[in-house]
C-alpha cells in the first residue's frame, strides 16, 4: 500500500514537472517572431471592449492612453462597459469620445458585460480587443495584432506584462506572469499547440467571439471556457509575444489570496466539468482541446508544486529508510522544477529583482496552501480585484510612448 501511495504521488508530481519543463525548453528554443518591419495592406476595424466594474480610479487614465495608439483613428473605437461606475466618471469618459455602455447586474461577471456590449454594438467591426480597466496598450499593439489577423489568425493573445514593480508581491506576481507567458503561450505555440488566454490583451475575429460569448455563463474563470470554445471550432490561439499590454500586478498578500482563490477554484471546477469531454477529444485527435481542458487544469499551481516538492524532498531524505523510492528521485524532480521556473526569467530580472521576489515567495506559498481549504463557493462568487495604478513602473521594459 505504501508503494502504491508513493507511486501515485511521485507519478503526479513527475507529470507536472515534465509537462512544464518540456514547454519551458520549447519556448526557449523557439525563435521570437517580430513584426516590426512589416506593413499591413489593410487595417481591420477594432472594437476595444473594456469591462469596468467599480474601476473609477483607473479607467479614465486607461482610456486616455488608448488615444495614443499608432493605429488609424477611424479604425478603432474604445468602448467602456460601465458597471457600477460613478456618474462623474461616466461623464468624463463621454467627454473623451469614448463610447460608454452602462450595465447593471444582480451578480456581475465579465461575460455578462461583454454579451450586453455585443448586443448593442451591431456588426460594424472586424476585430475585438478585450482589455481590463487597468490595462495600458503599447502604442503598436493594434498594428501588430492587425498584421497577424490579416494573415488569417482569428484568435490572438498578446503578451501581458507588469505595469508596476513597486512591492515584493508585485515583483513576484510579475515573475509568475513571465513564467506563464513563456510556458503556456510561447512554449505551447512552439510545439504546435494553442496558446492559453489570460482574460485580457485578447484579439478575436468579431463574428467569432460574438458567437462564442453567447455560450458562456461562467462567474469565474471565463477565459478557461472561452479558449475551449475557440479551439473546439478548430481555431488555434496565436501568442503574439511582440505586442505588450501592461497589467497592474498585485501589491499585497490579501489581494494575492483573493485572486489566487478565484483562479484555483475555477481550475478545479473546469477540470471536473471537462474531464470526460477532454479525454474523448484526445481519442478523436483533438490535442489542443485535451491540452487546455485536461492537462492545464490538472496541473498543480506552480507555487503549490514548488512547496510540495520542497517539503516532500526534505521528508524523503529524513524518511528514506522507510520508502521504496530513493529520495534522489524526489531531489531530481525538485531540481528539474527549479530549472523550469528559472529558464523563462530574463537576465535583467535576476540582477535587479530576484532577491526581492524570493523574500515574498515563502509567504505566497503558504497562502496557496491555506486557500486550498477555503475554496468552497469561490466559483459561484464574483471576486473583484481593485486597481489603483495609473502609471507605468516597469524598468524591465520601456513604457508606452518612450
N, C-alpha and C positions, 0 to 999 in steps of 0.2 A: 504493500500500500504506500509506504514512504517513497519507494522508487517511482510509482505512478505519479504521485504528487510532484516530486522533483521534476519528472519528465514534462508534465503539463506546464509547470511554472517556467522551467528553462526554455521549453519549446516556444511558448508565447512570447517571452522576452526576446528570444533569439530572432523570432519572426519580425518583431517590431524594429529591432536594431538593424537587421539585414535590409528590410524594406527601406528605411530611412537612409542607410549608408549607400545602397545602390543608387538611389535617386540623387543623393548628395554628390557622389562621384560623377554621375552622368551630367549633372548640372555644371560641374567644374570643367569637364572635358568639352562641353558644348560651347561653341563659339558664339559670343553675343552678337546678335544681329542689330545693325544700326540703319536707320532710315534717313539720316541727316542729309545725304546727298541726292535723295530722290525728290522729285516734284510731281505732285498729283496732277493728272489731266483734268480732273473734275473734283468738285467739293460737294460731298453729301450734306444735306441739311440735318442739323443735330438738335435734338431736344435735350437740354441738360436738366434732368429732374433731381430736385433736392428736397427730399422729405425732411421737414424741420419740426421736431416735437420739443417745444419749450426751449428753443435754441436762440433766444433773443440776444445773448451775449456775443455770439459769433456769426450769426447768419448775415448781418449787414456787411461785415468785412469780407466774408466769403464771396458774396455776390459782387462786391466791388472789385475783387481780384479777377473775377471772370470776365470783366470788361477789358482786361489787358491781354487776352489770348491772341496769339498770332494765327487768326483764322478769319476768313471773310465775315464781317459783322452781320451781313444779311443771310448767312448760312448757319447761324446757331442762335438759339433762344434760351435764356435762363428762366426756368420755371420753379418757383418755390412752392412746395406743398405745405401750407402753414397749418400746423396742428397745435393749438393752444399757444400761439404767439400773441404777444401784446399788440393792441391796436396801433400804438405808436410805431412799433417795428414794422407792421404791415404797411402803414402809410409811408414810412421811409423807403421800403423796398419798392413800392409802387412808383415813387418819385424817381427811382433809379432805373426805371424802364424794365424792371423785372416783372414777369407775369406772376401774380400771386393767386394761388388756388386755395381757398380756405376750406378745411375739413374738420370734422369733429366725430369722434367715435366713443362709444362706451368703453371699449378696450382698444387702444391704439396699437397698430402694427405698421411696419414699413410696407408690407404687401398691400394692405388696405389703402394706404395713402396713394401708392403708385397706381392701383387699379382705378381709383377715383380720377386721378390725373388723366389716365389714358381715355377714360370715358368722356372727358371734356375737351381734349386736345384736337380731336379729329385725326386725319391721316396725312398731314402735310409735312411729314418728316421721313428721312431715310434711316437715320440712326438715333439711338437713345444713349446718353451717358447717365448712369445712375451714380449720384455722388452724395456724400453725407454733408450735413450742415457745417461741419468744421473743416472740410477738405478744401485745399487750395491746389489748383492745377498748375503744372509747369506750363509756360506760355506755348510750347509746341506740342502739348498733349493731343489736342484735337487734330492737328496736322498729321501727326504720326499714326493716330488711330484711323484717320481717313485713308491714309495710304494702304494700310492693311485691309480695310473694308473694301476698297476699290479692287484689291487682289482677290476678293471672294471670301474673306473671313467675316463671318456673321456674328461671332461671339469673341470678344477680346477683353482680357484682363490686364490693366496697366499695373505698373509697379508702385505699390503703396509704400511710402517711406515716412520716416518720422518728421513731424512738424516741430517737435521740441525735444531737447535732450537736457532738461533742466533739473531732474531729480534722479536718484539711483533707480527708482522704479520705472521712470520714463526711459532711461537708458536700457534697462533690462527688457522692457517691452519692445523697444526698437530692435534690439538684438534678436528677440524672438521672431519679429516680423521679417528680418533679414533672412533668418534661417528658413522660415516657412516659404518665403518667396523663392528661395533657391531650390528647396527640395520639391515642394508640391506644385510648383508652377514651372520654373525653368527646368528642373530635373525631369519632371513628368513630360514636358514637351520634347526634351532631348531623347526620350525613349519612345516617342511616338504616341504618348498618352495625352489626354486632355488636361489642361491646367485646371486646378480648382479655382473658384472665385472667392472673393473676400467680402462682398457686400457693398463695396463702393469702388470707384475707378473702373467700372464695368461698362463696356460699349457693346450694344447689340443692334442687329437689324430691327428696325422699328416694328414691322408686322410680326416678326418672330416673338419678340419679348412681350408685345401686347397680348398675343395669344397665350403664351406660356404663363404669364402672371395671373390670368383668369383662373388657372388651376391651383393656385397657391393660397392656402388658408392658414399658413403657419404663423404662430405667435413669435417663437424664437427660432433662429437658425434658418431663416427663409432662403438664404443663399445656398444652403445644402440641398434644399428641394429644387431651387432654380437650376442649379448645374445639372441635376439628374434629368430634369425635363428637357434641358437643352441637348444633352448627349443622347437621350432617348430618341430624339428626332434625327440622329445621325450627324449632328454638328459637333465638331471638336472645338474646344475653347483654346484660343491662342494667347499666350503670355507675351505681352509687349513690354519687355524689360527696359526699353529705352524711353518709355513715357512715364514720367513721375506724377504721382498725386500725393500731396503732403497731408498726413493724417495725425491728429493730436494723440500723443501717447499718454497713458495714464500716469498720474503723478504720485498717487498714494496707494497704500495697501488696501484700503477699504474699497476703492474703485476697482482695483485689480480683482478682488474677491468677487464682487458683483458681476463683473464682466466675464470672468472665467466660469463662474457658476452657470451663467446662461449658455456659454459655449459647450461645456462638458455635458450639461443636461441635454442639449439638442443633439449632441453626438450620440449619446446612449439611446435616445428616443428614435433617431433615424436609423441606427444600426438595427434595432428591433423591428422597425417598420419595413425596412428594405432588405433585410437579411435573405429571405427566401427569393424575392424577385431578383436580387443581385446575383445569387448563385445560378438561377435559371438563365440570366443574361449571359453569364460566363460560358455556359454549355451551348449557347447559341452563337458564341464567338464575339459577344459584345464586351470586350475587355475594358473599354472606357467606363461603361456603366458599372461593371463589377468593381473597378478600382475606386470609383467615387462613392459607391453605395456601401460596399463591404470593407474593402481594405482600409480606406482612410477613416471610416467610422470605428473600425475595430482596433485601430492603433491606440495605444496608451498615450495620453498627452505627454509631450516631451519632458516637462518638469516632473511629472509623476514618474515617468520612466527613469529619469536621472536619479530621483530619490530612491526608487525601488532598487535600482542596480547598486547604488551606494550602500544601502542597508543590507541587501542580500549578499553582496560580495564580502562585506565585513562579517556577516553571520556565517557564511560558508567557510571562511577562514577559521573562525573560532570553533565551529562545529564539524570540521571536516572529517573527523574520525567516525561520525555517525551517518555520514552522507554517502550515497552511491556515486554521485558526480564529484569529480575533483573540483576544488574551489578555483583552480586555474581557469576552468571553463567560464565561470562567472566573472572572473577578472578580465578575461578576454572580451566578454560582452561589454563590460564597463569601459574598457579602452576603446573598443570599436564605436560605442555610443559617443564617447568623448570626441573622437575624430569626426563623427557625423555633425556634431554641434560646432566644431571649430572650422571645418572646411569652408562653409559659406561666409564666415565673418571676414570683412576686408581688413587689410593691414592697418589702415588708419584707425580703425576701431580698437585694435589691440593696443596700440601705443597711447591712445587718449582716453579710452573708456572702459577697458576690460576690468580693471580692478574695481571701479565704481559699480559695474554690473554685478560682480561677484559678491559685493557687500550686500546687495538686495536679494541674491539668489536663495540663501537658506530660508529667509522669511517667506519668499514666494513659494518655495517647495512645500513648506509647512502649511501654507494657506491652501494649496492644491490638495493636500492630504485631508485637511479639515473639511473642505467643502464637499468632498465625496460623501460625507454623511449628512449633507444639508441640501440635497438636490430635489427633494420632494416638492412637486408643484412648480419647479422653475421653468419647465417647458410650457406651462399654461399662463405664466405671468410675464407681462412686458416689463423688462428691466432696462430702464433708461440710463445711459451714461452721459452725464453732464459735461459740456465742453466750455472752456474759457479762453483758450489760446487763440489770439488773432494774428500773431506774427509768426515768422519762421525763425527757428533757432536750431539749425542742424549744420554744424561745421563740416560734417562728412560730405555734404552736397551743397551746391550753390542754390541760394534761394531764388524763387521766380523773379525775373527781371534783372538779375545780376549779370 
